[in-house]
Amino acid sequence: MTAPLRASEPVTVPVALGARSYDIVIGRGLLASLGSRVAALKPGAKAAIVTDANVERVLLKDAQEALVAAGIAATEVSVPPGEGSKSIAMFEHVCDALIAARIERGDVVIALGGGVVGDLAGFCAAAVRRGLDYVQVPTTLLAQVDSSVGGKTAINSCHGKNLIGAFYQPVLVVIDTLLLDSLPAREFRAGYAEVVKYGLLGDAGFFAWLDANADDLFAGRAAAREHAIAVSCRMKADIVARDERETGDRALLNLGHTFGHALEAATGFSDRLFHGEGVAIGMVLAAEFSASLGMIPPSDAVRIERHLAEAGLPTHLQDVAGFAQEGLADADRLMALMAQDKKVRRGKLTFILLEAIGRAVIARDVEPAPVRDFLVTKLSGNIASAK
């Protein structure tokens, strides 16, 4: 485990994809350098900033000033905040706005926001004029360590999460850790679940470091935050470089997501359950399912659950608001939602399971029956404890 990075030092993490390679730049106060970085990559380009109404109020002016200072003319496209904007209607709205603003192939789209904005803006950039360059400027912890890196762009379908989209890489990711200082506590916790994911799937030492330093992350200590973000981004960049289109190892990044996405769909992609909260519950379920198969000792599942719970994250199904409502307490409903998971192959489920803390494996062709039995057991216990 490397020593934590000094907060004053911007760190560059390369994503090595040949002609589609790009840098992730991590540091405090980097939003002010956005214009110069874009100008260096795209001389003479115009820019369209895609953001949401919440980020617009707080950060749009700073982003625009950084672009104008570098001689870049910028227009703005705003969408409502929340998962509901990852929709066909908002996809059409943003695409039409980019075309109306005469954003051309030589110009650039800037995604200024969290994972919703990044996914939506990236997918629009992939589609408009058959491909526009775009820059990710993630404003949440979840987006900084996960969704802004790797080129997965998507919107949701009524059948499930991220089912309509494309692999389309950005040309630059600018991660300003200063933006996390004003992030609501619930959103920071939700992003932290994705940080923990990296330790669980491939770096036991990093998980141990989080065990020892989580308090520093939540207290806002810049060096600890930048270290955790840089380690997470390096891990993701390495996996993406090996498997850009998720035909192999990249599926490991979905640890907790098969369960988690089903829970998000069951709650209607609403604020009842943030994405990272669904992932936290999903990782606990994946650990417990792994333990039920004899892959890890039950004590490992307990350790994982305890760490996430101590971070303030939900770890059980009854932790979801409205747990007793239809869709959450119904194993068959959850199984039907998991059957729409992107990793399903010829009707067989694929799960990311654990052989140890720090070593995840892809379990393909998982039969539905043991998964359903596991969910029935969990739901029975959760329903009883919720009474």
HELIX and SHEET records of a PDB file:
HELIX    1   1 GLY A   18  ARG A   20  5                                   3    
HELIX    2   2 LEU A   30  SER A   33  5                                   4    
HELIX    3   3 LEU A   34  LEU A   41  1                                   8    
HELIX    4   4 ALA A   53  ALA A   69  1                                  17    
HELIX    5   5 GLU A   83  SER A   85  5                                   3    
HELIX    6   6 ILE A   88  ALA A  100  1                                  13    
HELIX    7   7 GLY A  115  ALA A  127  1                                  13    
HELIX    8   8 VAL A  128  ARG A  130  5                                   3    
HELIX    9   9 LEU A  141  LEU A  142  1                                   2    
HELIX   10  10 ALA A  143  SER A  147  3                                   5    
HELIX   11  11 THR A  177  SER A  182  5                                   6    
HELIX   12  12 ALA A  185  GLY A  202  1                                  18    
HELIX   13  13 ALA A  204  ALA A  219  1                                  16    
HELIX   14  14 ALA A  222  ARG A  242  1                                  21    
HELIX   15  15 ASP A  249  ASN A  254  5                                   6    
HELIX   16  16 HIS A  257  ALA A  266  1                                  10    
HELIX   17  17 HIS A  275  SER A  292  1                                  18    
HELIX   18  18 PRO A  298  GLU A  310  1                                  13    
HELIX   19  19 LEU A  317  ASP A  319  5                                   3    
HELIX   20  20 ALA A  331  MET A  338  1                                   8    
HELIX   21  21 PRO A  368  ALA A  386  1                                  19    
SHEET    1   A 7 VAL A  11  VAL A  15  0                                        
SHEET    2   A 7 TYR A  22  GLY A  27 -1                                        
SHEET    3   A 7 LEU A 172  ASP A 176  1                                        
SHEET    4   A 7 ASP A 133  PRO A 138  1                                        
SHEET    5   A 7 VAL A 108  GLY A 113  1                                        
SHEET    6   A 7 ALA A  47  ASP A  52  1                                        
SHEET    7   A 7 ALA A  74  VAL A  79  1                                        
SHEET    1   B 2 LYS A 152  SER A 157  0                                        
SHEET    2   B 2 GLY A 160  PHE A 167 -1                                        
SHEET    1   C 2 LEU A 349  ALA A 356  0                                        
SHEET    2   C 2 ARG A 359  VAL A 366 -1                                        
END                                                                             
